[in-house]
Amino acid sequence: MTGAPRKLHGVAGIDEAGRGPMIGPMVVCGLLFDEEPGTTLSEMGIRDSKLLTPKKREALYGDILAQAASSCVREVSAASIDELRGRGVSLNEVELLEFIAIAKKLKPLQLYVDAADVKAERFGAAIAERSKLESQGLVVVSEHRADLKYPVVSAASVIAKVHRDRSIARLHEEYGDFGSGYPADPKTVRFVEDLVARNEPLPPIVRRSWESVKRIETKLATGQDTLESY
């Protein structure tokens, strides 16, 4: 006999880390709390992950998970992102699909998200409708920079960032130190440049569909300097 579907419960926040890098995965995290956790999280010193040092994020990681009733972390590899984009799936849609999957897993009654769409309300409406949780009472609050405004989203951003940082550290052990993976990091750019210059195939951790990667390939092919372009 199949039990009845679990009713929606609690307050959740979802955020991502690693949307823009040219190397490494995107990580999306959702956290569910039994009750509105804003005051508790604020008192813990939780803010948007970008405003915290790596050491502080690591220190908060366990405390955040201890406060949460449930959590869900999903990692989308660079190769998966390239494969999806090759089939015409936009990065916004990739992120939306991950948010939907987490919403369906956590089943919150109220969900706060950092919108990936230029139209924040459209992003939230898509989560509510496509997760099929709207009919059960789900309310989605979708805003740009929600990680700065809502502690529950800030907490999710911290978990996502720590998870991604740990993934990057593991990739460094396998592929060498390529830096942060972001196009603004000279070490990251040089890593890709060196591979292209040696005519070596780019490893699957590099997002080959990224314009920053394509520019490196094009400029090296034409003999132009690249570092000043990033």
N, C-alpha and C positions, 0 to 999 in steps of 0.2 A: 504494500500500500504506500503510495507516494504522499508525503506530507504536504501541507499547504505551503505556498510560497512565503518566504520570510517577509514580514511587513517592513516597510521603511522605518528607519529609526536613526536618530542622532543627527549630528552636524559633521559635515566633511569638507575638506579643502583639497584641491588638486592643483599642482604646478609642475613645471618641467625644468630640466637643466640640460644644456647642450643642444639647443635648437639650432644655433648658428655656426658651430665649428666645422672646419673642413676635415677634421680627423676625429674619429671616436663616435660613440653612441649618443643618442638622445635618451634621457631618462625621465620618466613621468611617474610622479608619486601621488597617491591619495591617502589621506589619513581620516579616519572616522573617530569621532568622540561621542560619548553618550549624551553629554550636555555641552552647551556653548562654552568653549574653552578659552575664550579671548583673554579674560583677566589672568587666568593661571599661566597661559603661554607668555603673556606680556611680562608678568612678574619673573618668569624664567629668563628674560632677556632675549626672547626670540624676536628676530626681525627678518626682513628679506635676506636671503642667504648672501646676496652680493654685498650687503652692508656688514657682514661678519667675516672675521679672519678664518682661514682653514682650521686653525687650532680651536677656535670657539665653536665652529660648526661641529667638529668631531666631539667636543665636550658635551654639546647639546643633543647629539644624535640619540644616545641611549635614553636620556631623560624624556625626549619627545615620544619615542616609541613606548616608553613605560606609561605615559599619560594616555596614549591612544587606545581605543577599544579594539581597533583593527587597522591594518595598513595594507597597501598594495603598491608594489613598485614594478614598473614595466620598463624594459630596456629595448630600444630599437637600434639595431646595429647600423653602421654606416652602409654596409652591403644591402641591408633591407631597405634603407631609405633610397639608395640608388635604384634598386629594383622597382620599388613602387613609383618613384618619379619617372622611371623609364616607361612605365605603363600609363603615364599621364596623371598620376595621383599627386596632388600638390602637397607641400609640406604642411600647410594648414589642415588639410584633410587627414594626413597621417597623424598629426597631433590630436585632431578631433576624435579619430577612431580610438586612440589610446585613452582619452578622457572618458569616452563612452564605455569602454571595457572596464575601466576602474569604477565608474559610477554603478554599473551593473553588478560588480563584485561587492562593493561596500553597501549599496542600497541605503543611502542616507535619506532623511526626510528633507533636509536642507543642504544644499551644496554650493560652495563658493569656489569659483575658478578664475584663474588669470587668463583672460581671453586671448586666443591666438588669431582671431579674425579681426580685421579692421573695424567691423561692426560687432561690438561686444555682445549686444543683445541677441544677434543672430547666432553667435557661437553658443550661447547658453541655451537658446531655444532648440538648437540642433541636438544638443546633449539630452535635453529633457525628452524630446520627441523620439529620437532614434534609439535611446536606451529603453524606451517603452515604460519608463518609470513615471512619466508625467501623469498618466492616468491613475497612478497609485498615490499621487499627492506630492511628488518631488517638486521642490521649488529650487531653481538654479539662479544664483546671483553671479552674473558674468560681467567682469569689468577689466579694463586695462589697468595694469599695475596693481592688481588686487593683492599681490604679495606685499605691498607697502601698507595697505589699508586694513587687511583682515589677518589677524594672527594665525588663524587656522590654515590660511594659504601660505603665510610665511613659514610655518612649521613644515608644510609639505615641500616647500622650496629648499629648506635646509636638508631634509632627508634625500631629496633628489640630487642635490649638489654633492653631498658626501658620497652617495652611491656612485655618481659619475666620477668623482675624483679617485675613488678606489678602483674603478674600472680603468681609468687612464693610467694609474700607477701599475696595474697588471700589464697593460699594453706596453708601457715603457720597458718592462722586464723582457718582453718578447721581441719588440721591434726597435728598442733603443729610445733615448730621450728625445721626443719630438716636441717637447714643450706642452703648452696647454691644449693645442689642437685648433686654436682660433686663428683666423686669417691675419689678425693684428699682431700676432706673436712672431717675431723674426725667426725664432728657432723652429717653429712649425713650418714657416715658408721655406726655410733652408732645407728642412728634411725632405719636403716634396721636390724641391728644386734638384737636390742631389740625386734623387731616384730618377727623375726625368732626364737629367744630364747624363747619367750612366746608362740610360736606355733600359732601366729595369722596370718591370711591371709594378704598378702601384698596388700595395697590399690592400686587402679588403677593409682595413680600418679607415682608409681614405675615401671621402665622399667624392667620387669622380664626377658626379653630376653638379658639383658646386662650381659656380662661375670663377671663384678664386683659384680653384685647381685648374680649370680650363685655361685661364689666363697664363698661369705658369707654363703649361704645356705649349701654348701658342707662342709666348714670348721667347721661350728657350729654343723653340723650333726655328724662330726667325733671328736668333742670335742677339736678342735684346736683353738688357738687364731687367731684373724683376723686383728686387727687394724694395726699391723706392716706390713701387706701385701699390704696396699693401699697407 
